[in-house]
Amino acid sequence: MSKRNFVFILSFVSYISCISCGIFESGVNECSPAGEETSLSTDASETTPSAIPTQTEATPSSISDSSDDLTGESACGNDEVFLAPGVYPVGETNEQKLAQYNQAVDITNFWSVQIPLSNIQIEEPGVCIQRYPFHGRKGGQWSVDGLAEAEISNFREKVLKPAGRELCSIGQLMVAMAGTQNWRYPYGNTPQTTENPICDINPEHPSREIGAFADCQSFGYEVHDFQVRTMWALVDKQGEVLLNATGAQGIDEVIATHPAIVCGGNARYAESFGDFDNFSCHGHPNDEATLLYPYLDDFQGRTCRPAVGLTDEQKGLWQQTTDVWYSTNQVGCYYDEKDAQECALQKGYDQK
């Protein structure tokens, strides 16, 4: 008899024994000494995008370190979309736009570049990306405050990584935004108009809840609401290659000083210094990164992670984090300076 079959039979016998002792009928383990009460619980199912979340409490005593034995698409949750491993040709093909935006970058001023058509690699076993921007749940209100650049490092280390998450990289975001057809905008190649909006047209104060615009999604992946607000994107090794491919003078300073930059379009693209389509990345003056910049509320984010199983502890931590975001409509801590420190402590990371 194999070890696996032996364990299965042993577990089944234990199960039958517990039924006979009345555990599942009375909640008391009559097989235990002195009739000790036994608490029975099952893992909470993952919250679907349309469900209203409930506050959960994850404590060291209630969380196991077991990990789902999953990989690939099956490892992504209901609120995530699977990006399959492979090479994706994504980027700007308009030579005029490349020449217009990729001349030079001055990090002491506003700057914007267009990522040229590039072969972007999604590594094995693939990537699970959030279907909706932070807080990540369909039907919730948009956050009143996004992340400032000064928060990014602590946010990644103290909030995302313990929960098995990471900010999406430039390449991951571009693949998810442009979809399988390398669309210029997440919804197609023709920009939306105020008369016929496809996505919410007010990034600072969206008129409807997250996910309300059904057609505001990327082709082939159905990742929603990219065009409403720009996204923080991690500058990883592949991101460095993509930025260097712009050929813009001074781009090496961006790589050296910015762990993350802002990429993708939003509803203000027609009046901005950048083109703000799927291939655009931009930044603000360095001295504004630690200040209450007036547009921090329209800097959003999404998480990407390798398509592998998560531990119960990671799931619990992420549930707690997104519950706070959902209930407060706040992800960053720079909206109100006097409350920033208290906000940072509540979210589990320091203000600076």
JOHU-V266624 format. One record per backbone hydrogen bond with DSSP energy under -0.5 kcal/mol. NH is the residue of the N-H (numbers start at 1). CO is the residue of the C=O. E is the energy in kcal/mol with one decimal. If there is no record, write none. Layout:
# JOHU-V266624
nh->(NH NH)
co->(CO CO)
e->(E E)
This chain:
# JOHU-V266624
nh->(6 7 8 9 10 11 12 13 14 15 16 17 18 19 20 21 22 22 23 26 27 27 28 29 30 30 32 35 36 38 39 40 51 53 58 59 62 63 68 70 72 74 75 76 80 81 83 84 86 88 90 90 92 95 98 99 100 101 102 105 107 109 111 113 115 116 117 118 120 120 122 122 123 126 127 128 129 129 130 131 134 136 139 140 144 145 146 147 150 151 152 152 155 156 157 158 159 160 161 163 163 164 165 166 168 170 173 174 175 176 177 178 179 180 181 182 183 185 188 193 197 203 210 212 214 216 217 218 221 222 224 224 225 229 230 231 232 233 234 235 236 240 241 242 243 244 245 246 247 249 251 253 254 255 256 257 258 259 261 262 263 264 267 269 271 272 278 280 281 282 283 286 288 289 291 293 296 298 299 300 300 304 305 307 308 309 312 313 315 316 317 318 319 320 321 322 323 324 325 326 327 328 329 330 331 332 339 340 340 343 344 345 346 347 348 348 349)
co->(2 3 4 5 6 7 8 9 10 11 12 13 14 15 16 17 18 19 18 22 22 23 22 36 21 28 29 32 33 27 37 38 48 51 56 57 59 59 310 68 307 71 72 73 77 129 127 82 122 120 88 118 115 93 94 95 96 97 98 249 105 106 283 281 279 114 92 90 88 118 86 120 121 123 83 305 81 127 303 79 301 133 210 137 329 329 296 299 289 148 148 149 151 152 153 154 155 155 156 159 160 161 160 304 302 234 169 170 171 172 173 174 175 219 178 179 178 188 185 196 194 201 140 209 212 213 215 223 218 218 131 222 216 225 298 263 300 261 168 259 234 236 237 238 239 240 241 243 244 103 248 250 250 251 252 253 254 257 233 282 231 280 228 266 268 269 184 277 113 262 111 107 285 286 288 291 293 295 296 230 298 166 128 126 306 70 66 64 311 312 313 314 315 316 317 318 319 320 321 322 323 324 325 325 145 145 336 336 337 339 340 341 342 343 344 345 344)
e->(-2.1 -2.4 -2.2 -2.6 -2.5 -2.4 -2.3 -2.6 -2.1 -2.1 -2.4 -2.3 -2.2 -1.8 -2.1 -1.3 -0.5 -1.4 -2.0 -2.8 -0.6 -2.2 -0.5 -1.3 -0.6 -1.3 -1.3 -1.7 -1.2 -1.1 -0.5 -0.5 -1.6 -0.6 -0.5 -0.6 -1.6 -0.9 -1.7 -1.9 -2.5 -0.7 -1.9 -1.6 -1.7 -3.0 -3.1 -0.7 -2.0 -2.9 -1.0 -2.5 -3.2 -0.8 -2.2 -2.3 -2.0 -2.4 -1.9 -3.6 -0.5 -2.1 -1.9 -2.7 -3.2 -0.5 -2.1 -2.5 -3.1 -1.0 -3.0 -0.5 -0.6 -2.1 -2.2 -2.8 -2.6 -0.6 -2.0 -2.7 -2.4 -3.0 -2.9 -1.5 -3.9 -0.5 -0.6 -0.7 -1.3 -1.7 -0.7 -0.9 -2.7 -2.5 -2.3 -3.0 -1.6 -1.9 -2.8 -0.5 -0.9 -2.1 -2.7 -0.9 -1.6 -1.6 -2.4 -2.3 -2.3 -2.2 -2.7 -2.7 -1.4 -1.5 -0.7 -0.9 -2.6 -2.7 -1.5 -0.8 -0.5 -0.5 -2.8 -1.9 -1.1 -1.6 -2.1 -1.6 -0.6 -2.4 -2.1 -0.6 -2.4 -0.7 -0.8 -2.7 -2.3 -3.5 -2.7 -2.7 -1.3 -2.2 -1.6 -2.2 -2.6 -2.6 -1.6 -1.5 -1.4 -2.0 -1.8 -1.0 -0.9 -1.9 -1.9 -1.5 -2.0 -0.5 -2.2 -1.7 -3.1 -2.7 -1.2 -1.7 -1.6 -1.1 -2.9 -1.4 -2.3 -3.1 -2.0 -1.5 -1.8 -1.5 -1.2 -2.1 -1.9 -1.7 -1.4 -2.8 -0.7 -3.0 -1.3 -2.0 -2.6 -1.6 -1.5 -1.0 -2.2 -2.5 -2.6 -2.2 -2.2 -2.3 -2.4 -2.6 -1.9 -1.8 -2.1 -2.6 -2.5 -2.1 -1.8 -0.6 -1.7 -1.6 -1.2 -0.5 -1.1 -2.6 -2.5 -2.2 -2.1 -2.0 -0.7 -0.6 -2.4)
